[in-house]
Amino acid sequence: MAANVDELATVFSLTKVSESGISFAGKSLKLNTEEDTKQVTDAIDKCKSLQYLNMEGNTLGVDAAKAIGKSLEKHPEFKRALWKDMFTGRMKTEIPKALEFLGDGLVKAGSRLTELDMSDNAFGPIGVEGLAALLRSASCFALEELRLNNNGLGITGGKLLASALTDCYNHSKKEGKPLKLRVFIAGRNRLENEGAIALAEVFKMIGTLEEIAMPQNGIYHPGITALSKAFNDNQNLKILNLNDNTIGPKGAEALAQALPNLQNLKEINFGDCLLKTIGATILAQALKDKHLNLEQLMLGFNEIGKTGGIAVAKSLGNKPKLKNVILDGNQFGDEGCEKIKEEFKKIGKSEVLGSLEEDEGDDNEEDEDEETESESEATNVTFDQFLQDPSDEKFLNLGHERKNLILKEAKRGNEIILKDYINVVMKVSSLYGSKKEMVRNYALDVTESLYKELFTWAATKQNSPYVFNAIFVNLGLIKCEDKSFTPTWNCKACQNALKALKNNNCVPQTVKDILDVFFAHTQNGV
């Protein structure tokens, strides 16, 4: 009898009941009015057990969201709101109200969400205000997965989010079932140190997180340190992704203190985080003894020298589940690459080491790369702070280091995303309008580097006409098809900066010719 019970238990554990719900993903529906939403609301009304609603890739106005929210009121069983990329082309003022109506429908239904995915909706801090009531409500007390990737939250949005989640946790705790969030995704949000520190307090309080992904957020070692302390209280972490922030050696020290307490880690992504040789060596030491569940380690593009790469390799010999190690884009040199490959061969893990084809080093042993005082200041300063007060001499005196950080800001890892890249170009070239010559000179120098890389990329991708068009739209010289587009930078200063660079080799002849036409028209009063 016991054997039969055990067999039944095994069968039940392998049995999954498929969820029921509705998906309009990728339909590109433009829903403005209540009438526009009829096919959606009819489907919701007819669904007997609506456990999920996927609206990814459509666009909702306020009245449409109100109608959908009304239909959702009839579904207390609702669990998964899959609402990525749902407000393309909408005014920022529309989005909070639309979110309020959707959230209100769930609250009135008494539903208990397990997943909320609002990624790729660039609603900024104002969008969090629209979500706040839902996040604070009983409908989020059972929330397990929160995905807010690429929402443009900024520092303010990060703090608002932290406040709403704090209230959610405290209110749910009073009910005897505290919030047990497992997955938190918030990449590409410009949270910076302040936003990261605010969210770290929430993570500390919750303590049940299994996946934290916060790539490309402009976080430096103060924010990394706060997060590291919070990781200590989330010892079931399995996936940790801080890619494309600036961990540096100081942040590595903070993470090294947390890593011994995170023995469930399967994936670590600290790629493109300026770890340098010292930071890599510190992390290698922290990973060396245990971490037997580790499957993937990503430390690419970190300016790690040969000795750091070898230290990492030596730390991985006792990891039985290891499947993938990324160390490409560092500074090992040809000899260093060979020695690292030999080390992986020694530990019997040659197959897990990824390509080293993009190594950026030479065969000279790297200098001791302790952070200098100026580098330390650079990693304490965010791009947005630099823009707010570019005349501060501590920025300008950093010269090459600050310039590299701005160039890094313009890309997602090593990839150029045109809209984001041009946004950085415009913000930097706006500083060419400064009354201070030192700022103007610095802005022009960095702008030249940015344009040079952009035009080279455009030629390589064979999309130069598209890139040129995007530049002229952002300069305010031609109209944008998106009527809601409004430049937030000094267009005149941006135009003058490119005009000043016009005769440099970095500017293609086609761009020079077009600029000549525009500026000739301007001079003639056209």
Buried (B, 14 or more C-beta within 10 A) or exposed (E): EEEEEEEEEEEEEEEEEEEEBBEBEEBEBEBBEBEBBEEBBEBBEEBEEBBBBBBBBBBBBBBBBBBBBBBBBBBBBBBBBBBBBBBBEBEBEBBBBBBBBBBBBBBBBBBBBBBBBBBBBBBBBBBBBBBBBBBBBBBBBBBBBBBBBBBBBBBBBBBBBBBBBBBBBEBBEEEEEBBBBBBBBBBBBBBBBBBBBBBBBBBBBBBBBBBBBBBBBBBBBBBBBBBBBBBBBBBBBBBBBBBBBBBBBBBBBBBBBBBEEBBBBBBBBBBBBBBBBBBBBBBBBBBBEBBEBBBBBBBBBBBBBBBBBBBBBBBBBBBEEBBEBBBBBBBBBEBBBEBBBEBBEEBEBEEBBEEBEEBEBEEEEBEEBEBEEBBBBBBBBBBBBBBEEBEEEEBBEBEEBBBBBBBBBBBBBEEBEBEBBBBBBBBBBBBBBBEEEEBBEBBBEBBBBBBBBBBEBBEEEEBBEEBBBBBBBBBBBEEBEEEEEEBEBBBEBBBBBBBBBBEEEBBBEEBBEBBEEBBEEEEEEE
